[in-house]
Structure formats: structure tokens, C-alpha cells
Amino acid sequence: MVRSALVILFAVALIGCATSNRINSVSIGMTKQEVISVLGPPTSISAKEGAEYLNYRFFETGLAAYHGITSPYFVRIINGKVESYGRLGDFDSTKDPTLNINMKEK
């Protein structure tokens, strides 16, 4: 009985280890300091062409947390405000947004 309770407690703890949902607390227009107060300090900060990027690493699932596997997330700051945020690779300006990747070439 005690063993079953410990297994359930451990499983619940693992589910709570997913941290990627914290990115949902970020909103367009927030300041850098507001983002840091919600997400904590970034893993690193980078900049390119007038944009500052706050780089984070989050666990996407409890299983990923158990194995120590994180995924890269970012918050893009322009003129002191959040302009975009999400998982690294969500925004690729080199891809045609109208391209249907399910279409087969003939």
C-alpha cells in the first residue's frame, strides 16, 4: 500500500516538472523585466539587428524532466517590449508560409 502511494506521488511530481507551459504566461508587449519576473533569468541573451533574444531551456513533459531533456524557447524583445516568443524554430522567415508540406511533388 505504501509502495503504491509512493509510485503515485512520484508520477504526480514528474507531471509537475514540465516547465514549458510557463511560456504561456508571456504576452506581446510585456517588458523584459516582466518576462524575467514570470520566467526567471534566461539561460542566455543574444541580439541581432535591433532585436534582443532571451533564451530559455524548458522541460516539455514530466518524462523529459526525468531524463533531463530540455527544449529551447525564446522571447524576442524589440524596443523594450516582447514582439514574439515561443519554441525555437517556430518562426523561420526563410520558409514560405503558404507552402503545404503535405503536398507531394509530381
N, C-alpha and C positions, 0 to 999 in steps of 0.2 A: 504494500500500500504506500509506504513512504517512498519507495523507489519510483512508482508511477507518478506520484506528486512531484518528485524532483525532475523527472523527464518532462512533464507538462510545464513546470516552471522554467526549465531551460529552453524549451521550444518557444514559450511566450517571450522570453528575454531575447532570443535570436530574432524574432519578428520585429521587436522594438529596435533592433540595431540598424535597420535600414534608415539611412540618413538622407537619401536623395530627395525625399519628399519635402525637405526643408527648403529646397529651391522654390517651391510653390508659395513661399512667404514673401518672395521678391516681387515687386511691381515696377512697371515702367514709370520713370520719373522719380524714383527714390534716390536719395543722395548716397554717396559712397559710405558715409558713416552709418546711415540707416541699414544698408546692406550688411556691413560688418557687425552691427549690433544684432541682426537677425541670424546671419550665417556663421558668425565668428570670423577670426582672421583668415585671409586666404592662404592657400598653400604657397602661392607666388603671385606676383603682379608683373604684368608686361604691358607694353604700349606700342602702338603702331598708328601712324598718320592721324594724330589727334584723338585717338581712342585709347582708353586705359582698360585693361582686362584684369579682373580679379579672378584668379584661377583656383578652383576648389577640387577636392577629390572626395567623393561620397560613396558609401555602400548603397547599392541598389536593392539588395534583398538581405534578409537575415542570413541566408546561406552564404552570400558573398562576404558578409561581415565575418562569419565563422571562418572562412578561408582567407580573409584579409584582402579580398579583391575589391578595389575601388574603381570608379569610373570618373573621367574628367568632366567637370562642369565649369562654366564661366559666367561672369557678369560683365557686360560691356558698358563702360561709362564714357559718355561724351558730354562735354561742357558741364561736368559735375553731376550729371544725372544718369540713371540707368536708361540705356537705349535698347538693349536686348539682353537676354540671358537664356541659359539652357544647357543641354548636354553638348559637349564638344562635338562638332560635326553636324549639328542640327542646321546650321546656316552655312551653306557653301555657295558663295557667289559665282563660282565657276560653272555650276550646273544650271542647265536650262530648266526653269521651274515648270515648264509645260511638257517636259519630256516624260512620257509614260514608260517606266522601267519594266512594265509587264508586257509591253509590245515586243513581238519577235520580229527580227529583220526578215524581209522576204527576199 
